[in-house]
Amino acid sequence: MITWLLWLGLGGLSLVLALREFGWLTFNIPQWRRQTGKTWYARLGPIGAAWWWGLDLGSGLTTLVTFSGYWLLVLAALLKGIPLYGGLVLGLYGLGRALSVALTPFLFNLKGGENLWTHLDALLAGRLHLRRWHGYGLLGLALGLLMRGVMSW
Amino acid sequence: MLRRFELASKGVNLIALAMGLGLLLWNPWLAFLPMAAWVGWFQAGSL
């Protein structure tokens, strides 16, 4: 594929997705509208549940996609056409998800008598902030890719 | 209540973006690697 066209295309898509995250564009993104099995912990125990949750959530393809930047990763993995690269990209995606789940409880201040659920509710209520940060990141990526596309022309 | 989480997420933002944009200059394909971890962080944070 012509390199400059590739970077301009990915940059343009990243820009469109950024505008979606800011709420300036509204459109549906492809996703399987399901969540992973909540009862697996009770049925399979911690290790079994972690294993199957990892398989189910790890690729990102079988559950809800909340942040549209995920599809940029999938597209990059497909366009590069090298399985090792695709494995690295989605593996790092999974690592980011795992770190967020593993570290977030330690980032909550639970000394004030508030419990974990209160903090998780507050996190859900602050989803707009997360979308804005995601938008800024996609915007930065868009600018970089578009510049790269123009430089490669 | 979420001050530490917000600070951590801003830190993740800055680190991932800095790495991503820096790598873009060298090899754009590499930029997607830190960006992937960054997207994953936010995806999990959305619950």
N, CA and C atoms of all chains as a GROMACS GRO file, in nm:
protein
  600
    1MET      N    1   0.085  -0.119   0.000
    1MET     CA    2   0.000   0.000   0.000
    1MET      C    3   0.089   0.124   0.000
    2ILE      N    4   0.045   0.229  -0.064
    2ILE     CA    5   0.121   0.353  -0.068
    2ILE      C    6   0.128   0.409   0.075
    3THR      N    7   0.251   0.429   0.123
    3THR     CA    8   0.272   0.464   0.264
    3THR      C    9   0.203   0.592   0.306
    4TRP      N   10   0.216   0.697   0.226
    4TRP     CA   11   0.160   0.825   0.269
    4TRP      C   12   0.008   0.816   0.278
    5LEU      N   13  -0.051   0.737   0.190
    5LEU     CA   14  -0.197   0.722   0.191
    5LEU      C   15  -0.240   0.646   0.315
    6LEU      N   16  -0.158   0.548   0.353
    6LEU     CA   17  -0.187   0.471   0.473
    6LEU      C   18  -0.189   0.560   0.596
    7TRP      N   19  -0.082   0.645   0.610
    7TRP     CA   20  -0.075   0.730   0.730
    7TRP      C   21  -0.185   0.835   0.728
    8LEU      N   22  -0.213   0.891   0.613
    8LEU     CA   23  -0.321   0.989   0.604
    8LEU      C   24  -0.456   0.925   0.637
    9GLY      N   25  -0.476   0.803   0.588
    9GLY     CA   26  -0.601   0.733   0.616
    9GLY      C   27  -0.619   0.704   0.764
   10LEU      N   28  -0.513   0.649   0.826
   10LEU     CA   29  -0.521   0.619   0.969
   10LEU      C   30  -0.532   0.748   1.050
   11GLY      N   31  -0.462   0.852   1.009
   11GLY     CA   32  -0.470   0.980   1.077
   11GLY      C   33  -0.610   1.040   1.066
   12GLY      N   34  -0.667   1.029   0.948
   12GLY     CA   35  -0.802   1.079   0.929
   12GLY      C   36  -0.903   1.004   1.013
   13LEU      N   37  -0.887   0.873   1.020
   13LEU     CA   38  -0.978   0.793   1.103
   13LEU      C   39  -0.962   0.828   1.250
   14SER      N   40  -0.837   0.846   1.294
   14SER     CA   41  -0.812   0.882   1.432
   14SER      C   42  -0.877   1.018   1.464
   15LEU      N   43  -0.873   1.109   1.368
   15LEU     CA   44  -0.936   1.240   1.388
   15LEU      C   45  -1.088   1.226   1.402
   16VAL      N   46  -1.146   1.147   1.315
   16VAL     CA   47  -1.291   1.125   1.320
   16VAL      C   48  -1.331   1.060   1.454
   17LEU      N   49  -1.251   0.963   1.498
   17LEU     CA   50  -1.283   0.897   1.625
   17LEU      C   51  -1.264   0.994   1.742
   18ALA      N   52  -1.166   1.082   1.733
   18ALA     CA   53  -1.147   1.182   1.837
   18ALA      C   54  -1.269   1.272   1.847
   19LEU      N   55  -1.319   1.316   1.732
   19LEU     CA   56  -1.437   1.402   1.730
   19LEU      C   57  -1.558   1.328   1.789
   20ARG      N   58  -1.564   1.198   1.767
   20ARG     CA   59  -1.672   1.118   1.826
   20ARG      C   60  -1.658   1.116   1.979
   21GLU      N   61  -1.535   1.102   2.027
   21GLU     CA   62  -1.514   1.099   2.173
   21GLU      C   63  -1.551   1.232   2.236
   22PHE      N   64  -1.529   1.342   2.164
   22PHE     CA   65  -1.564   1.474   2.218
   22PHE      C   66  -1.714   1.501   2.206
   23GLY      N   67  -1.785   1.412   2.136
   23GLY     CA   68  -1.929   1.430   2.119
   23GLY      C   69  -1.966   1.519   2.003
   24TRP      N   70  -1.871   1.553   1.918
   24TRP     CA   71  -1.900   1.640   1.805
   24TRP      C   72  -1.952   1.561   1.686
   25LEU      N   73  -1.924   1.433   1.682
   25LEU     CA   74  -1.980   1.344   1.580
   25LEU      C   75  -2.048   1.230   1.654
   26THR      N   76  -2.157   1.183   1.596
   26THR     CA   77  -2.230   1.072   1.659
   26THR      C   78  -2.250   0.962   1.557
   27PHE      N   79  -2.193   0.847   1.585
   27PHE     CA   80  -2.217   0.729   1.501
   27PHE      C   81  -2.183   0.607   1.582
   28ASN      N   82  -2.243   0.495   1.545
   28ASN     CA   83  -2.216   0.369   1.615
   28ASN      C   84  -2.085   0.310   1.566
   29ILE      N   85  -2.015   0.244   1.659
   29ILE     CA   86  -1.894   0.172   1.620
   29ILE      C   87  -1.924   0.022   1.629
   30PRO      N   88  -1.857  -0.059   1.549
   30PRO     CA   89  -1.883  -0.203   1.553
   30PRO      C   90  -1.850  -0.258   1.691
   31GLN      N   91  -1.939  -0.337   1.746
   31GLN     CA   92  -1.910  -0.402   1.873
   31GLN      C   93  -2.013  -0.512   1.897
   32TRP      N   94  -1.971  -0.610   1.974
   32TRP     CA   95  -2.060  -0.717   2.017
   32TRP      C   96  -2.115  -0.672   2.151
   33ARG      N   97  -2.244  -0.645   2.155
   33ARG     CA   98  -2.306  -0.586   2.275
   33ARG      C   99  -2.330  -0.693   2.381
   34ARG      N  100  -2.222  -0.736   2.441
   34ARG     CA  101  -2.233  -0.832   2.552
   34ARG      C  102  -2.121  -0.803   2.650
   35GLN      N  103  -2.142  -0.849   2.773
   35GLN     CA  104  -2.037  -0.837   2.873
   35GLN      C  105  -1.993  -0.977   2.910
   36THR      N  106  -1.879  -0.986   2.972
   36THR     CA  107  -1.826  -1.118   3.005
   36THR      C  108  -1.906  -1.181   3.119
   37GLY      N  109  -1.886  -1.312   3.140
   37GLY     CA  110  -1.966  -1.385   3.238
   37GLY      C  111  -1.941  -1.342   3.381
   38LYS      N  112  -2.044  -1.289   3.445
   38LYS     CA  113  -2.028  -1.242   3.582
   38LYS      C  114  -2.026  -1.358   3.682
   39THR      N  115  -2.084  -1.469   3.643
   39THR     CA  116  -2.096  -1.579   3.739
   39THR      C  117  -1.978  -1.673   3.735
   40TRP      N  118  -1.880  -1.648   3.648
   40TRP     CA  119  -1.768  -1.740   3.634
   40TRP      C  120  -1.688  -1.754   3.763
   41TYR      N  121  -1.677  -1.646   3.838
   41TYR     CA  122  -1.599  -1.651   3.962
   41TYR      C  123  -1.659  -1.752   4.059
   42ALA      N  124  -1.792  -1.747   4.072
   42ALA     CA  125  -1.860  -1.838   4.164
   42ALA      C  126  -1.852  -1.982   4.113
   43ARG      N  127  -1.858  -1.998   3.982
   43ARG     CA  128  -1.863  -2.134   3.926
   43ARG      C  129  -1.725  -2.195   3.908
   44LEU      N  130  -1.626  -2.110   3.874
   44LEU     CA  131  -1.496  -2.163   3.835
   44LEU      C  132  -1.384  -2.134   3.935
   45GLY      N  133  -1.412  -2.048   4.031
   45GLY     CA  134  -1.307  -2.009   4.125
   45GLY      C  135  -1.219  -1.900   4.066
   46PRO      N  136  -1.127  -1.844   4.144
   46PRO     CA  137  -1.050  -1.727   4.098
   46PRO      C  138  -0.960  -1.756   3.980
   47ILE      N  139  -0.894  -1.870   3.979
   47ILE     CA  140  -0.799  -1.896   3.871
   47ILE      C  141  -0.872  -1.928   3.741
   48GLY      N  142  -0.974  -2.014   3.752
   48GLY     CA  143  -1.052  -2.046   3.633
   48GLY      C  144  -1.120  -1.924   3.575
   49ALA      N  145  -1.179  -1.843   3.663
   49ALA     CA  146  -1.248  -1.723   3.618
   49ALA      C  147  -1.150  -1.626   3.552
   50ALA      N  148  -1.033  -1.609   3.615
   50ALA     CA  149  -0.934  -1.517   3.556
   50ALA      C  150  -0.892  -1.564   3.418
   51TRP      N  151  -0.874  -1.695   3.405
   51TRP     CA  152  -0.833  -1.751   3.276
   51TRP      C  153  -0.937  -1.721   3.168
   52TRP      N  154  -1.064  -1.754   3.197
   52TRP     CA  155  -1.169  -1.736   3.098
   52TRP      C  156  -1.203  -1.588   3.076
   53TRP      N  157  -1.195  -1.506   3.182
   53TRP     CA  158  -1.214  -1.362   3.163
   53TRP      C  159  -1.106  -1.306   3.071
   54GLY      N  160  -0.983  -1.352   3.093
   54GLY     CA  161  -0.873  -1.307   3.008
   54GLY      C  162  -0.897  -1.343   2.862
   55LEU      N  163  -0.941  -1.467   2.839
   55LEU     CA  164  -0.966  -1.509   2.701
   55LEU      C  165  -1.081  -1.429   2.640
   56ASP      N  166  -1.184  -1.406   2.720
   56ASP     CA  167  -1.303  -1.338   2.669
   56ASP      C  168  -1.277  -1.190   2.648
   57LEU      N  169  -1.208  -1.126   2.740
   57LEU     CA  170  -1.188  -0.982   2.733
   57LEU      C  171  -1.061  -0.944   2.657
   58GLY      N  172  -0.966  -1.035   2.653
   58GLY     CA  173  -0.833  -1.000   2.604
   58GLY      C  174  -0.829  -0.948   2.462
   59SER      N  175  -0.903  -1.010   2.372
   59SER     CA  176  -0.896  -0.964   2.234
   59SER      C  177  -0.976  -0.836   2.213
   60GLY      N  178  -1.076  -0.815   2.298
   60GLY     CA  179  -1.162  -0.699   2.281
   60GLY      C  180  -1.272  -0.719   2.179
   61LEU      N  181  -1.270  -0.832   2.109
   61LEU     CA  182  -1.365  -0.852   1.999
   61LEU      C  183  -1.500  -0.906   2.044
   62THR      N  184  -1.505  -0.964   2.165
   62THR     CA  185  -1.628  -1.035   2.203
   62THR      C  186  -1.708  -0.962   2.310
   63THR      N  187  -1.670  -0.841   2.344
   63THR     CA  188  -1.744  -0.764   2.444
   63THR      C  189  -1.760  -0.620   2.399
   64LEU      N  190  -1.829  -0.541   2.480
   64LEU     CA  191  -1.852  -0.401   2.447
   64LEU      C  192  -1.721  -0.327   2.421
   65VAL      N  193  -1.722  -0.237   2.325
   65VAL     CA  194  -1.607  -0.150   2.297
   65VAL      C  195  -1.648  -0.009   2.339
   66THR      N  196  -1.598   0.035   2.451
   66THR     CA  197  -1.640   0.165   2.504
   66THR      C  198  -1.562   0.280   2.441
   67PHE      N  199  -1.437   0.257   2.412
   67PHE     CA  200  -1.353   0.362   2.355
   67PHE      C  201  -1.311   0.322   2.214
   68SER      N  202  -1.346   0.408   2.120
   68SER     CA  203  -1.337   0.373   1.977
   68SER      C  204  -1.194   0.354   1.928
   69GLY      N  205  -1.095   0.404   2.003
   69GLY     CA  206  -0.955   0.388   1.962
   69GLY      C  207  -0.915   0.243   1.946
   70TYR      N  208  -0.989   0.155   2.007
   70TYR     CA  209  -0.963   0.011   1.994
   70TYR      C  210  -0.959  -0.031   1.849
   71TRP      N  211  -1.051   0.022   1.768
   71TRP     CA  212  -1.058  -0.020   1.628
   71TRP      C  213  -0.940   0.029   1.546
   72LEU      N  214  -0.878   0.139   1.590
   72LEU     CA  215  -0.754   0.184   1.524
   72LEU      C  216  -0.645   0.079   1.543
   73LEU      N  217  -0.641   0.021   1.664
   73LEU     CA  218  -0.541  -0.082   1.693
   73LEU      C  219  -0.564  -0.204   1.605
   74VAL      N  220  -0.689  -0.246   1.595
   74VAL     CA  221  -0.722  -0.364   1.513
   74VAL      C  222  -0.685  -0.337   1.367
   75LEU      N  223  -0.716  -0.217   1.321
   75LEU     CA  224  -0.687  -0.181   1.182
   75LEU      C  225  -0.536  -0.180   1.157
   76ALA      N  226  -0.461  -0.122   1.252
   76ALA     CA  227  -0.316  -0.119   1.237
   76ALA      C  228  -0.260  -0.261   1.233
   77ALA      N  229  -0.311  -0.347   1.321
   77ALA     CA  230  -0.265  -0.486   1.325
   77ALA      C  231  -0.293  -0.557   1.191
   78LEU      N  232  -0.412  -0.534   1.136
   78LEU     CA  233  -0.448  -0.597   1.009
   78LEU      C  234  -0.364  -0.542   0.894
   79LEU      N  235  -0.347  -0.409   0.891
   79LEU     CA  236  -0.277  -0.347   0.780
   79LEU      C  237  -0.128  -0.382   0.778
   80LYS      N  238  -0.071  -0.399   0.898
   80LYS     CA  239   0.072  -0.434   0.901
   80LYS      C  240   0.092  -0.574   0.841
   81GLY      N  241  -0.005  -0.661   0.865
   81GLY     CA  242  -0.001  -0.791   0.799
   81GLY      C  243   0.101  -0.889   0.856
   82ILE      N  244   0.153  -0.860   0.975
   82ILE     CA  245   0.250  -0.952   1.037
   82ILE      C  246   0.188  -1.002   1.167
   83PRO      N  247   0.165  -1.135   1.180
   83PRO     CA  248   0.100  -1.188   1.299
   83PRO      C  249   0.168  -1.147   1.430
   84LEU      N  250   0.302  -1.145   1.432
   84LEU     CA  251   0.374  -1.108   1.555
   84LEU      C  252   0.341  -0.965   1.595
   85TYR      N  253   0.334  -0.877   1.499
   85TYR     CA  254   0.299  -0.738   1.528
   85TYR      C  255   0.157  -0.729   1.583
   86GLY      N  256   0.064  -0.799   1.517
   86GLY     CA  257  -0.074  -0.799   1.564
   86GLY      C  258  -0.085  -0.854   1.706
   87GLY      N  259  -0.009  -0.960   1.733
   87GLY     CA  260  -0.008  -1.017   1.867
   87GLY      C  261   0.047  -0.919   1.970
   88LEU      N  262   0.150  -0.844   1.931
   88LEU     CA  263   0.209  -0.745   2.021
   88LEU      C  264   0.110  -0.633   2.051
   89VAL      N  265   0.047  -0.583   1.947
   89VAL     CA  266  -0.047  -0.470   1.965
   89VAL      C  267  -0.162  -0.511   2.056
   90LEU      N  268  -0.227  -0.622   2.024
   90LEU     CA  269  -0.343  -0.661   2.106
   90LEU      C  270  -0.299  -0.717   2.241
   91GLY      N  271  -0.179  -0.772   2.247
   91GLY     CA  272  -0.127  -0.815   2.376
   91GLY      C  273  -0.105  -0.697   2.469
   92LEU      N  274  -0.052  -0.588   2.414
   92LEU     CA  275  -0.032  -0.468   2.495
   92LEU      C  276  -0.165  -0.404   2.533
   93TYR      N  277  -0.262  -0.414   2.445
   93TYR     CA  278  -0.398  -0.369   2.478
   93TYR      C  279  -0.450  -0.446   2.599
   94GLY      N  280  -0.433  -0.577   2.594
   94GLY     CA  281  -0.475  -0.660   2.707
   94GLY      C  282  -0.398  -0.626   2.834
   95LEU      N  283  -0.269  -0.597   2.820
   95LEU     CA  284  -0.188  -0.561   2.937
   95LEU      C  285  -0.240  -0.431   2.999
   96GLY      N  286  -0.274  -0.335   2.913
   96GLY     CA  287  -0.329  -0.208   2.963
   96GLY      C  288  -0.457  -0.231   3.040
   97ARG      N  289  -0.543  -0.317   2.986
   97ARG     CA  290  -0.670  -0.350   3.055
   97ARG      C  291  -0.642  -0.418   3.189
   98ALA      N  292  -0.548  -0.510   3.187
   98ALA     CA  293  -0.518  -0.586   3.310
   98ALA      C  294  -0.459  -0.494   3.416
   99LEU      N  295  -0.368  -0.406   3.376
   99LEU     CA  296  -0.306  -0.314   3.471
   99LEU      C  297  -0.408  -0.221   3.532
  100SER      N  298  -0.502  -0.174   3.449
  100SER     CA  299  -0.604  -0.085   3.500
  100SER      C  300  -0.690  -0.154   3.606
  101VAL      N  301  -0.729  -0.277   3.580
  101VAL     CA  302  -0.811  -0.352   3.676
  101VAL      C  303  -0.730  -0.384   3.801
  102ALA      N  304  -0.604  -0.422   3.781
  102ALA     CA  305  -0.522  -0.463   3.895
  102ALA      C  306  -0.482  -0.345   3.983
  103LEU      N  307  -0.454  -0.231   3.923
  103LEU     CA  308  -0.399  -0.118   3.999
  103LEU      C  309  -0.505  -0.021   4.051
  104THR      N  310  -0.620  -0.014   3.983
  104THR     CA  311  -0.719   0.088   4.020
  104THR      C  312  -0.762   0.081   4.166
  105PRO      N  313  -0.790  -0.037   4.223
  105PRO     CA  314  -0.828  -0.038   4.366
  105PRO      C  315  -0.723   0.023   4.457
  106PHE      N  316  -0.596   0.012   4.421
  106PHE     CA  317  -0.491   0.070   4.503
  106PHE      C  318  -0.485   0.223   4.488
  107LEU      N  319  -0.547   0.272   4.380
  107LEU     CA  320  -0.549   0.416   4.357
  107LEU      C  321  -0.665   0.485   4.428
  108PHE      N  322  -0.754   0.404   4.485
  108PHE     CA  323  -0.866   0.460   4.559
  108PHE      C  324  -0.824   0.483   4.703
  109ASN      N  325  -0.873   0.590   4.761
  109ASN     CA  326  -0.845   0.618   4.901
  109ASN      C  327  -0.958   0.558   4.984
  110LEU      N  328  -0.934   0.441   5.040
  110LEU     CA  329  -1.040   0.370   5.111
  110LEU      C  330  -1.032   0.392   5.261
  111LYS      N  331  -0.954   0.488   5.304
  111LYS     CA  332  -0.937   0.508   5.449
  111LYS      C  333  -1.047   0.591   5.509
  112GLY      N  334  -1.120   0.664   5.426
  112GLY     CA  335  -1.222   0.755   5.478
  112GLY      C  336  -1.354   0.688   5.507
  113GLY      N  337  -1.356   0.556   5.513
  113GLY     CA  338  -1.480   0.485   5.541
  113GLY      C  339  -1.561   0.455   5.417
  114GLU      N  340  -1.515   0.504   5.302
  114GLU     CA  341  -1.588   0.475   5.178
  114GLU      C  342  -1.541   0.340   5.125
  115ASN      N  343  -1.635   0.266   5.066
  115ASN     CA  344  -1.594   0.134   5.019
  115ASN      C  345  -1.563   0.136   4.870
  116LEU      N  346  -1.519   0.020   4.822
  116LEU     CA  347  -1.476   0.010   4.683
  116LEU      C  348  -1.589   0.045   4.587
  117TRP      N  349  -1.711   0.002   4.620
  117TRP     CA  350  -1.824   0.024   4.529
  117TRP      C  351  -1.854   0.173   4.513
  118THR      N  352  -1.836   0.250   4.620
  118THR     CA  353  -1.857   0.394   4.612
  118THR      C  354  -1.761   0.456   4.512
  119HIS      N  355  -1.638   0.410   4.518
  119HIS     CA  356  -1.538   0.462   4.425
  119HIS      C  357  -1.567   0.418   4.282
  120LEU      N  358  -1.609   0.295   4.265
  120LEU     CA  359  -1.640   0.247   4.131
  120LEU      C  360  -1.760   0.323   4.072
  121ASP      N  361  -1.858   0.354   4.156
  121ASP     CA  362  -1.972   0.435   4.111
  121ASP      C  363  -1.924   0.573   4.068
  122ALA      N  364  -1.832   0.630   4.144
  122ALA     CA  365  -1.779   0.762   4.110
  122ALA      C  366  -1.703   0.756   3.978
  123LEU      N  367  -1.634   0.644   3.956
  123LEU     CA  368  -1.559   0.626   3.832
  123LEU      C  369  -1.655   0.620   3.713
  124LEU      N  370  -1.765   0.546   3.731
  124LEU     CA  371  -1.866   0.538   3.625
  124LEU      C  372  -1.926   0.675   3.596
  125ALA      N  373  -1.949   0.753   3.703
  125ALA     CA  374  -2.008   0.885   3.686
  125ALA      C  375  -1.912   0.978   3.612
  126GLY      N  376  -1.782   0.949   3.621
  126GLY     CA  377  -1.682   1.035   3.557
  126GLY      C  378  -1.642   0.990   3.419
  127ARG      N  379  -1.727   0.910   3.357
  127ARG     CA  380  -1.691   0.855   3.227
  127ARG      C  381  -1.666   0.960   3.120
  128LEU      N  382  -1.736   1.076   3.135
  128LEU     CA  383  -1.717   1.182   3.036
  128LEU      C  384  -1.572   1.232   3.035
  129HIS      N  385  -1.512   1.238   3.154
  129HIS     CA  386  -1.372   1.280   3.162
  129HIS      C  387  -1.284   1.181   3.088
  130LEU      N  388  -1.312   1.053   3.107
  130LEU     CA  389  -1.232   0.950   3.041
  130LEU      C  390  -1.246   0.962   2.891
  131ARG      N  391  -1.367   0.991   2.844
  131ARG     CA  392  -1.388   1.006   2.700
  131ARG      C  393  -1.309   1.126   2.646
  132ARG      N  394  -1.305   1.232   2.726
  132ARG     CA  395  -1.233   1.352   2.680
  132ARG      C  396  -1.084   1.324   2.669
  133TRP      N  397  -1.030   1.255   2.772
  133TRP     CA  398  -0.888   1.221   2.767
  133TRP      C  399  -0.858   1.131   2.647
  134HIS      N  400  -0.947   1.036   2.624
  134HIS     CA  401  -0.931   0.947   2.511
  134HIS      C  402  -0.933   1.027   2.381
  135GLY      N  403  -1.022   1.125   2.375
  135GLY     CA  404  -1.030   1.211   2.258
  135GLY      C  405  -0.901   1.287   2.234
  136TYR      N  406  -0.843   1.341   2.342
  136TYR     CA  407  -0.718   1.415   2.328
  136TYR      C  408  -0.606   1.324   2.276
  137GLY      N  409  -0.604   1.200   2.327
  137GLY     CA  410  -0.503   1.105   2.281
  137GLY      C  411  -0.519   1.073   2.134
  138LEU      N  412  -0.644   1.050   2.093
  138LEU     CA  413  -0.669   1.021   1.952
  138LEU      C  414  -0.636   1.141   1.864
  139LEU      N  415  -0.661   1.260   1.917
  139LEU     CA  416  -0.628   1.383   1.843
  139LEU      C  417  -0.477   1.394   1.823
  140GLY      N  418  -0.402   1.366   1.930
  140GLY     CA  419  -0.256   1.368   1.919
  140GLY      C  420  -0.206   1.266   1.817
  141LEU      N  421  -0.263   1.148   1.823
  141LEU     CA  422  -0.225   1.043   1.727
  141LEU      C  423  -0.261   1.086   1.584
  142ALA      N  424  -0.378   1.147   1.570
  142ALA     CA  425  -0.422   1.193   1.437
  142ALA      C  426  -0.324   1.294   1.381
  143LEU      N  427  -0.285   1.390   1.463
  143LEU     CA  428  -0.193   1.494   1.415
  143LEU      C  429  -0.060   1.433   1.374
  144GLY      N  430  -0.010   1.340   1.456
  144GLY     CA  431   0.117   1.276   1.424
  144GLY      C  432   0.110   1.195   1.296
  145LEU      N  433   0.003   1.118   1.280
  145LEU     CA  434  -0.011   1.035   1.160
  145LEU      C  435  -0.032   1.120   1.035
  146LEU      N  436  -0.110   1.227   1.047
  146LEU     CA  437  -0.134   1.314   0.932
  146LEU      C  438  -0.004   1.383   0.891
  147MET      N  439   0.073   1.428   0.992
  147MET     CA  440   0.202   1.491   0.960
  147MET      C  441   0.293   1.391   0.891
  148ARG      N  442   0.294   1.269   0.943
  148ARG     CA  443   0.377   1.165   0.884
  148ARG      C  444   0.333   1.136   0.739
  149GLY      N  445   0.204   1.138   0.717
  149GLY     CA  446   0.152   1.115   0.583
  149GLY      C  447   0.195   1.224   0.486
  150VAL      N  448   0.187   1.348   0.533
  150VAL     CA  449   0.228   1.461   0.448
  150VAL      C  450   0.379   1.454   0.422
  151MET      N  451   0.457   1.419   0.525
  151MET     CA  452   0.602   1.411   0.508
  151MET      C  453   0.642   1.298   0.413
  152SER      N  454   0.562   1.192   0.410
  152SER     CA  455   0.594   1.077   0.324
  152SER      C  456   0.549   1.096   0.179
  153TRP      N  457   0.470   1.197   0.154
  153TRP     CA  458   0.410   1.218   0.023
  153TRP      C  459   0.515   1.240  -0.084
  154MET      N  460  -1.225   1.219   4.567
  154MET     CA  461  -1.232   1.074   4.589
  154MET      C  462  -1.148   0.998   4.487
  155LEU      N  463  -1.147   1.049   4.364
  155LEU     CA  464  -1.074   0.979   4.259
  155LEU      C  465  -0.945   1.049   4.221
  156ARG      N  466  -0.896   1.128   4.311
  156ARG     CA  467  -0.780   1.211   4.278
  156ARG      C  468  -0.662   1.127   4.231
  157ARG      N  469  -0.633   1.019   4.304
  157ARG     CA  470  -0.516   0.938   4.267
  157ARG      C  471  -0.540   0.867   4.133
  158PHE      N  472  -0.661   0.821   4.111
  158PHE     CA  473  -0.691   0.757   3.983
  158PHE      C  474  -0.678   0.857   3.870
  159GLU      N  475  -0.728   0.978   3.890
  159GLU     CA  476  -0.719   1.082   3.787
  159GLU      C  477  -0.573   1.116   3.758
  160LEU      N  478  -0.493   1.126   3.863
  160LEU     CA  479  -0.351   1.157   3.842
  160LEU      C  480  -0.282   1.044   3.767
  161ALA      N  481  -0.315   0.919   3.806
  161ALA     CA  482  -0.255   0.804   3.738
  161ALA      C  483  -0.296   0.802   3.592
  162SER      N  484  -0.423   0.828   3.565
  162SER     CA  485  -0.470   0.826   3.426
  162SER      C  486  -0.406   0.938   3.346
  163LYS      N  487  -0.389   1.054   3.407
  163LYS     CA  488  -0.321   1.163   3.336
  163LYS      C  489  -0.176   1.124   3.309
  164GLY      N  490  -0.115   1.056   3.406
  164GLY     CA  491   0.022   1.010   3.386
  164GLY      C  492   0.030   0.910   3.272
  165VAL      N  493  -0.064   0.816   3.269
  165VAL     CA  494  -0.070   0.717   3.161
  165VAL      C  495  -0.089   0.789   3.027
  166ASN      N  496  -0.177   0.889   3.026
  166ASN     CA  497  -0.200   0.970   2.906
  166ASN      C  498  -0.071   1.028   2.854
  167LEU      N  499  -0.001   1.099   2.944
  167LEU     CA  500   0.119   1.171   2.903
  167LEU      C  501   0.229   1.076   2.856
  168ILE      N  502   0.249   0.968   2.932
  168ILE     CA  503   0.355   0.874   2.896
  168ILE      C  504   0.326   0.809   2.762
  169ALA      N  505   0.202   0.761   2.747
  169ALA     CA  506   0.165   0.692   2.623
  169ALA      C  507   0.173   0.786   2.503
  170LEU      N  508   0.123   0.908   2.522
  170LEU     CA  509   0.125   1.002   2.410
  170LEU      C  510   0.268   1.043   2.375
  171ALA      N  511   0.350   1.065   2.477
  171ALA     CA  512   0.488   1.103   2.451
  171ALA      C  513   0.561   0.992   2.375
  172MET      N  514   0.542   0.869   2.423
  172MET     CA  515   0.606   0.756   2.356
  172MET      C  516   0.551   0.740   2.215
  173GLY      N  517   0.419   0.748   2.204
  173GLY     CA  518   0.356   0.730   2.074
  173GLY      C  519   0.400   0.834   1.974
  174LEU      N  520   0.396   0.959   2.014
  174LEU     CA  521   0.433   1.065   1.921
  174LEU      C  522   0.582   1.059   1.888
  175GLY      N  523   0.663   1.023   1.987
  175GLY     CA  524   0.806   1.010   1.960
  175GLY      C  525   0.834   0.898   1.861
  176LEU      N  526   0.764   0.786   1.881
  176LEU     CA  527   0.785   0.672   1.792
  176LEU      C  528   0.732   0.700   1.653
  177LEU      N  529   0.630   0.785   1.644
  177LEU     CA  530   0.574   0.820   1.514
  177LEU      C  531   0.681   0.877   1.422
  178LEU      N  532   0.774   0.951   1.482
  178LEU     CA  533   0.878   1.012   1.401
  178LEU      C  534   0.976   0.907   1.348
  179TRP      N  535   0.994   0.802   1.426
  179TRP     CA  536   1.090   0.699   1.390
  179TRP      C  537   1.026   0.592   1.303
  180ASN      N  538   0.922   0.532   1.355
  180ASN     CA  539   0.849   0.430   1.281
  180ASN      C  540   0.705   0.429   1.330
  181PRO      N  541   0.613   0.478   1.249
  181PRO     CA  542   0.474   0.490   1.293
  181PRO      C  543   0.412   0.360   1.344
  182TRP      N  544   0.455   0.247   1.290
  182TRP     CA  545   0.397   0.121   1.337
  182TRP      C  546   0.427   0.101   1.485
  183LEU      N  547   0.544   0.147   1.530
  183LEU     CA  548   0.580   0.129   1.670
  183LEU      C  549   0.496   0.217   1.762
  184ALA      N  550   0.444   0.327   1.707
  184ALA     CA  551   0.363   0.418   1.788
  184ALA      C  552   0.237   0.350   1.840
  185PHE      N  553   0.189   0.252   1.766
  185PHE     CA  554   0.067   0.184   1.808
  185PHE      C  555   0.088   0.094   1.929
  186LEU      N  556   0.212   0.064   1.962
  186LEU     CA  557   0.237  -0.025   2.076
  186LEU      C  558   0.204   0.043   2.210
  187PRO      N  559   0.264   0.158   2.243
  187PRO     CA  560   0.222   0.224   2.367
  187PRO      C  561   0.078   0.272   2.361
  188MET      N  562   0.031   0.308   2.241
  188MET     CA  563  -0.108   0.351   2.228
  188MET      C  564  -0.203   0.236   2.261
  189ALA      N  565  -0.163   0.114   2.229
  189ALA     CA  566  -0.247  -0.003   2.258
  189ALA      C  567  -0.265  -0.019   2.408
  190ALA      N  568  -0.156  -0.008   2.483
  190ALA     CA  569  -0.165  -0.020   2.629
  190ALA      C  570  -0.251   0.094   2.685
  191TRP      N  571  -0.238   0.211   2.628
  191TRP     CA  572  -0.315   0.326   2.672
  191TRP      C  573  -0.466   0.307   2.649
  192VAL      N  574  -0.503   0.257   2.531
  192VAL     CA  575  -0.644   0.230   2.502
  192VAL      C  576  -0.696   0.124   2.598
  193GLY      N  577  -0.615   0.022   2.624
  193GLY     CA  578  -0.657  -0.084   2.716
  193GLY      C  579  -0.682  -0.030   2.855
  194TRP      N  580  -0.595   0.061   2.901
  194TRP     CA  581  -0.613   0.121   3.034
  194TRP      C  582  -0.750   0.189   3.044
  195PHE      N  583  -0.785   0.266   2.945
  195PHE     CA  584  -0.912   0.338   2.949
  195PHE      C  585  -1.030   0.244   2.932
  196GLN      N  586  -1.014   0.144   2.848
  196GLN     CA  587  -1.124   0.050   2.825
  196GLN      C  588  -1.161  -0.020   2.955
  197ALA      N  589  -1.060  -0.063   3.031
  197ALA     CA  590  -1.088  -0.129   3.158
  197ALA      C  591  -1.144  -0.030   3.258
  198GLY      N  592  -1.095   0.093   3.254
  198GLY     CA  593  -1.141   0.196   3.347
  198GLY      C  594  -1.286   0.232   3.326
  199SER      N  595  -1.340   0.203   3.206
  199SER     CA  596  -1.478   0.235   3.180
  199SER      C  597  -1.572   0.134   3.242
  200LEU      N  598  -1.516   0.020   3.284
  200LEU     CA  599  -1.594  -0.089   3.345
  200LEU      C  600  -1.701  -0.139   3.248
   0.00000   0.00000   0.00000
